[in-house]
Amino acid sequence: MKNNFNFKIAQRMAKVSPSATLKLTSKAKEMKAKGLPVISFGAGEPDFDTPGAVKDEAVRCLNAGFTKYTPTSGIPELRSAVCEKFSEDQGLRYSPENIVISCGAKHSLYNLFQVLCEAGDEVLIPAPYWVSYPEMVYLAGGTPVFIPTLQSEGFRLTPERLRQALTPKSKILILNSPSNPTGGIMEESDLRAIAEIVVEKNLICISDEIYEYYLYDNKKHVSIASFNEEIKKRTFVVNGTSKSYSMTGLRIGYLAGDAEVVKKIGILQDHSTSNPTSISQKMAVAALKLPKTYREEVRQIFEKRSRLMVELISKAKGFKPFVPQGAFYVFCDIESIGLGSEVLCDRLLEEINVAVIPGKSFGSDKHVRFSFASSEKDILEGIGRITDWTNKIIG
Ligand SMILES: *Cc1c(COP(=O)(O)O)cnc(C)c1O
């Protein structure tokens, strides 16, 4: 039905764009449904099934009638389990009053901007960046300020580049290590220097650590909040069960930080979403209690695929992959092909039915993003098609 009523859309939506990642993956799904042999490297979620123990917990909860409202900021059991997780993984001490459970880490981040950011505030975002950060800042009325990072420097945010981007209006710095889309991680020495700047300039740090378990080459995850009390006070650590435990659709995220801010986020949830799904919260408790061997098994599979993917992409003319140190993406320089990232991705999908995400939506039109949350068979076949294609078009 097409109506002829002209809705006047609220100004706050003016700068917000639709998610390009979701657009391309849905087009690929449509083509697949029509019977085309589509191979997708678009996935932003693990391709493994949710662990059995986590699914069993859902069944148990349903049968026990655990289907009613819970406390808005999360059930006490989950908030405690999150405290234990921070303590075990990073030696970070929080109490449940520092924790709020939300409907995915995306929601945790959204809430933070709503509560901390207002008109005139500048939010520092290292680029390339995860698609939703700038849009969330716009929705809160703030101004994103992008700090460029380079593939030749491992996409590291250096303390020098951070200093160059600072203005009297700088309020929040976003960190995302390991990074989506680049697969880069922060070096501990850089992170320590950045923590000093955050404290010196009285900034707030939002540290999105959702890919913490996916690290390669024996790298270890370090949270900026773990260095000292001064930086911990100013940091909000965001995480969730989506990426770590193949639970993307169950929508559980959480954050840890200052108790007063956490209380305000609880009030925001009171009047917006109320509690995250009751059953999902119990499933998250079960996930956090899984034996640590689960993470290591998944990590090893991803590490093997990442190496295979990089090796194969390196053989495709014009593609210069960055070897990921974390997450499950290969970010790849395509500048020498001479096509913008959107045109290139459209052609790959149309001409050889391979779905890859344009870097433009992550702040770099000279890159594309491959996800290796796909089978080795698909990686061999899909990258093979790309190699043949580039041989033809570049010659
Ligand atoms: C996937 C992702 C999130 C959000 O995940 P949720 O499913 O909302 O928990 C947050 N940050 C980054 C960088 C991501 O890739």
The ligand as an ORCA input file, in Angstrom:
! r2SCAN-3c Opt
* xyz 0 1
  C      28.597     -7.409     16.386
  C      29.197     -6.198     17.018
  C      28.574     -5.543     18.107
  C      27.201     -5.830     18.630
  O      26.824     -7.093     18.829
  P      25.448     -7.436     19.566
  O      24.908     -8.574     18.780
  O      24.567     -6.245     19.553
  O      25.827     -7.826     20.942
  C      29.225     -4.483     18.699
  N      30.414     -4.054     18.250
  C      31.028     -4.631     17.198
  C      32.332     -4.096     16.772
  C      30.436     -5.709     16.539
  O      31.041     -6.249     15.482
*
